[in-house]
């Protein structure tokens, strides 16, 4: 089991892409809350640099309708059950994500809150 993931479209903002990807993959409507963390790698995806963002979303619906073409199964599960999976425990990035998400839940981490800005020429 893993968190929903995906790729933003060209010109799509991170917050819009994360909401869209969760909806496409699970059928769950969400509201973007904030970015919790990000990671940069080079020559990862199609030999390009890659920015991977961990976003916090608030569910607006709970019924899951998994995208059959990409997802074998989807379900809500207790946090403790997810974090104890060997796949998660043996993956450095996922353990880091668990630490950040747990710190956010416990009130020990703020994350990155979005602030809309505009420029006169945009």
Secondary structure in CASP SS format (residue, H / E / C, confidence):
PFRMAT SS
TARGET T0000
AUTHOR 0000-0000-0000
METHOD secondary structure of the structure
MODEL  1
X C 1.00
X C 1.00
X C 1.00
X C 1.00
X C 1.00
X C 1.00
X C 1.00
X C 1.00
X C 1.00
X C 1.00
X C 1.00
X C 1.00
X C 1.00
X H 1.00
X H 1.00
X H 1.00
X H 1.00
X H 1.00
X H 1.00
X H 1.00
X H 1.00
X H 1.00
X H 1.00
X H 1.00
X H 1.00
X H 1.00
X C 1.00
X C 1.00
X C 1.00
X E 1.00
X E 1.00
X E 1.00
X E 1.00
X E 1.00
X E 1.00
X E 1.00
X E 1.00
X E 1.00
X E 1.00
X E 1.00
X E 1.00
X E 1.00
X E 1.00
X E 1.00
X E 1.00
X C 1.00
X C 1.00
X E 1.00
X E 1.00
X E 1.00
X E 1.00
X E 1.00
X E 1.00
X E 1.00
X E 1.00
X E 1.00
X E 1.00
X E 1.00
X E 1.00
X C 1.00
X C 1.00
X C 1.00
X C 1.00
X C 1.00
X C 1.00
X C 1.00
X C 1.00
X C 1.00
X C 1.00
X C 1.00
X C 1.00
X C 1.00
X C 1.00
X C 1.00
X C 1.00
X C 1.00
X C 1.00
X C 1.00
X H 1.00
X H 1.00
X H 1.00
X H 1.00
X H 1.00
X C 1.00
X C 1.00
X H 1.00
X H 1.00
X H 1.00
X H 1.00
X C 1.00
X C 1.00
X H 1.00
X H 1.00
X H 1.00
X H 1.00
X H 1.00
X H 1.00
X H 1.00
X H 1.00
X H 1.00
X H 1.00
X H 1.00
X H 1.00
X H 1.00
X H 1.00
X C 1.00
X C 1.00
X C 1.00
X C 1.00
X C 1.00
X C 1.00
X E 1.00
X C 1.00
X C 1.00
X C 1.00
X C 1.00
X C 1.00
X C 1.00
X C 1.00
X C 1.00
X C 1.00
X C 1.00
END
